[in-house]
Amino acid sequence: MTTQEATIEVLNDLVGVNNDRIAGYEHALKELNGADIDLIPVFSKFIDESRTLKMDLATEVSVLKGDTETGTSISGKIYRAWMDVKASFTGHDRHAVLENCEFGEDAAQKAYKTALESEHITGFLRQMIERQKAVLKSAHNQIKALRDLAALHT
């Protein structure tokens, strides 16, 4: 595999992570009940955020003459299935939804960390991925704070 192909693969992995994140938050929106409407703008913001991150990554894949990932990852599908199973046991309460979202944010952080460890990511791409990871870390911290607050009220 050439360096260019390896770089495209790393970038496409992150595109898949953002596709998973979009699908995960869309799923989480469906899990909310009427008392949790305050989470709608939060989740919607994170969906929009991932769409922007994904487009930035896709642009770089295009520059490298690669095809951009369009689907979600196997792990993302497993994660959403796990959310469904867990929700059937715990109900669709605020804490459970936020806990599942935090799980997804943890997975995104791990994927970005792995990408940054790749020897094929240098210069501008490294800076872009570091910026994206920081954006996602902020979202993670927001979800964790909301989850912790919800735990106090259950």
Rosetta blueprint (number, residue, H / E / L):
1 M L
2 T L
3 T H
4 Q H
5 E H
6 A H
7 T H
8 I H
9 E H
10 V H
11 L H
12 N H
13 D H
14 L H
15 V H
16 G H
17 V H
18 N H
19 N H
20 D H
21 R H
22 I H
23 A H
24 G H
25 Y H
26 E H
27 H H
28 A H
29 L H
30 K H
31 E H
32 L L
33 N L
34 G H
35 A H
36 D H
37 I L
38 D L
39 L H
40 I H
41 P H
42 V H
43 F H
44 S H
45 K H
46 F H
47 I H
48 D H
49 E H
50 S H
51 R H
52 T H
53 L H
54 K H
55 M H
56 D H
57 L H
58 A H
59 T H
60 E H
61 V H
62 S H
63 V H
64 L L
65 K L
66 G L
67 D L
68 T L
69 E L
70 T L
71 G L
72 T L
73 S L
74 I H
75 S H
76 G H
77 K H
78 I H
79 Y H
80 R H
81 A H
82 W H
83 M H
84 D H
85 V H
86 K H
87 A H
88 S H
89 F H
90 T H
91 G L
92 H L
93 D L
94 R H
95 H H
96 A H
97 V H
98 L H
99 E H
100 N H
101 C H
102 E H
103 F H
104 G H
105 E H
106 D H
107 A H
108 A H
109 Q H
110 K H
111 A H
112 Y H
113 K H
114 T H
115 A H
116 L H
117 E H
118 S L
119 E L
120 H L
121 I L
122 T L
123 G H
124 F H
125 L H
126 R H
127 Q H
128 M H
129 I H
130 E H
131 R H
132 Q H
133 K H
134 A H
135 V H
136 L H
137 K H
138 S H
139 A H
140 H H
141 N H
142 Q H
143 I H
144 K H
145 A H
146 L H
147 R H
148 D H
149 L H
150 A H
151 A H
152 L H
153 H L
154 T L
